[in-house]
Amino acid sequence: MLTNDPDWLLRWRRGEPPLQPPPQPQAAPSHGGKGGTRKARPTRDPSEPRPNSFGFTEPLPETWAWDGGHRREAVLDHDFHPPLKVREVGWNRCMCCAKPFWSENVIAVRLCNGCKEHHDRRAGVARGGAG
């Protein structure tokens, strides 16, 4: 007898168990499926500096005392692999008053805050113009 009913409905009417779905192909481990071995993340050395909330590893001035301005530490940006060197920090001597100060960028920042504010006032930067 030919009917337009689907095969699963005919099997159900006869009381037979439903057909099992065909086996699905499994994803290979290289395709992100569950089958490969997971590699553990390497543990971080506790003495290694950790990036701050902005993704930078920046040493603090408390980590070393005045050394004559010889030591420079790199500031690393951990948004890149391998980490990218952004600038160097360290102790520096002011070009104006020769006092030691902590420089956030030893190449670009060459004046201490006191001398920088004095020069800014003289140039009219505090008033909003070059007056």
N, C-alpha and C positions, 0 to 999 in steps of 0.2 A: 504494500500500500504506500503510495507516494503522497506526502503532504508537504506543505510549505513551512512546517514547524522546524525550528533549529534542532540540531543533533542533541544538544544538551537537554532540551525540553523532552525529547522522546526518551532519553535515558532516565530522566527523572520520573516520567510517567510509568516506566516499567519498573522503577524501584532500584535501578542499578546505581552504583557509586559514580560520582562525577569523574570525568577524565582528569588525569594529572597534567598540569601544564608542562610543556617541554622544558628541559633543563636550559637555564640561561647561561650564556658564556660568562666566565669570570674575568674580571679585569686583571691584567698583568700587574706585577708590583711596580713597574715603571710608570704605570698609568694612574697611580694614586689609589689603587684598590687595597683591600685588606689582604695581604698575602706576603708582602715583603717584610724584611726586618727593619725596625726603626732604629735609627742611630741616635744615641743619647747626645744631648747638647753638652759640649765640653764645659766643665766646671770652671768658674771664674776664680782666679787667684784673689784671696781677700786683700792682699796688699796692692793689687792693681786698682788704679783710680776708676771710679764708676761715673758714667755720664750723668749730668744733671738733667733737669726736666726739659731743657731745650735740646738735649742730645750732644752737649759739649763736655769734654773732659778738661776741666780748667783747674790748675793748682791754685791754692790759696796762699796769700802772703805769710800766713802763720807757719807754713810748712818749712820755711828756711829763713835764717837770719840774714842780715846785711852781709854780703860777701864781696863788696866792692863793685857790684854790677857785672860780674863775670858769668854767672849761671843764667841760662835761658831755658825755659820750659815751653814746649809746644802745647797749644790748645788744639785739641782734635775734635772734628765733627764726625760723630758716629752715624750720621745718616748716609754715609758713603761706605763702600766696602772695597778696599781697606779704608780705615778712617782717614779723613783728609785733614792736613795741617792747615789751620785757619790763620793763626798768628802766634807770636811768642810773647810770653809774659815774663816779668822778672823785675829785679831792682834796677834802678837807673839813677843817674845824677841829673838834676835839673840843669838845663843849659843856661839859665838866668842866675840862679842863686847858688848852685852847686850842692844843694841839699839832697840826700838820698830820698827817693820816693818809690812806691810800688807802681809800676807802669803796666797797664792792661794791654798795651801793645808797644813793645820796646822800640819798634821802628817808627811808628807814627806819633806816639805821645812822648815828647821830650821835655815838657815843662811840668813842674809840680802844680797842684791845684791852686795854691796861693799866687804863684806867678802868672798862671793862665788867667785867673780872674782879674788880676791887675791889668794884664795886657788887653783883656776883653773890655774892661771899663774904659781904658784909654782909647780903644778903637770905636767905642760907642755901641758895642754889641748889646750891652745891657739895656740901652734905650731903644733898640730895634732898628738902628741904622748906622751908617758909617759916618758919624758926625763929628 
